[in-house]
């Protein structure tokens, strides 16, 4: 079956990686182990577009998803992440003089970032997200109007000086149609600032990070495919870069005359294809490497813990078919604790649980938090083996591709 690229509409995509029967949600709160292991599953088939370099799950089913108050995506309980968020908000405000302006955020989650933008710049805001929880509203000054719904054409009358969309576009299958909708809503006001952030795909595939591939994320962007998308839908790109230790891709843009294409090149499609081939060739061996290590600890009655009850952990556990080999997953977010991991069923516990459990090894699912985790363990007088999830791949090159 041929699959037309939803990012450029120019040609068919080439499949290169399949994962079978993965949970359709990663951070939806599961109240029991039974509910978690019986959560709906679907297959994934990643495909590559040779024209724009876009990668997507070409058999994605958007109808299966439930973005509701049970969706617990916030990272705001981490000091490391909060510092990043604060600095990013202040940087955007200073760079684009966002003071006493109107800000609109698509996919605002629990509202932390739109609230920051409004508080730091004395701005007014609109936040759209079906998973927003009014009881957890961080806006203490009533600067933001939250709409518990998906952003769509029916809200195009909400005008703003800046449109922000963080960690949402990767959940959208028809990326061209979505960004074009945003462009149409802005209209002919070419002064509007547009800021998008999403995972950076090349680091995922270069580092064989199968734990960063999960059903909710149907769209994977590099600088090439993101730059192409925004220019094709009527934007002039102001800045396009990787941030947060290379994990996120951000783009800053302004609307331009429709149909004008500056022809900028933001990387080589050929290099992306090389990375895709490398991933396809090496990922299964890398999964076996992890599986063998965890099995070895389990055989010797040593306790392994994952730190981070997020999408990465769900993908890691289900891709390796890990069940009883790992009993618990740690997360600092109190709203996740006491719930269970979709698919594999491990209970999510607080860091303080480790005082009595005393794990032999902790696998850190996001290495950017290593220092923060070291400090937490030091305070509890614990010294297990600590292995960042990218331990084997961070320094690898493509020389063996």
Secondary structure, DSSP 4 states (H G I P E B T S, - for coil): ---B-TTTSSSBEEEEEEEEEEES-SSB-BSSHHHHHTS-EEEEEEEEETTT--EEETT--GGG---STTB----TT-HHHHHHHHHHHHHHHHHHT-SS-EEEEES-TTSHHHHHHHHHHT-EEEEE-TT--GGG---TTS-EEEE-S---GGGTT---SEEEEES-GGG-S-HHHHHHHHHHHHTT-TT-EEEEEEEBHHHHHHTT-GGG--TT--EEB-HHHHHHHHHHTTEEEEEEEEETTTTEEEEEEEE--TT-------S-HHHHHHHHHHHHHHHHHHHHHHHHHHHHHHHTT--EEEE--SHHHHHHHHHTT-STTEEEEE-S-TTTTT-B-TTT-PEEE-GGGHHHH--SEEEES-GGGHHHHHHHHHHTT---EEEETTTTTTT--STT-
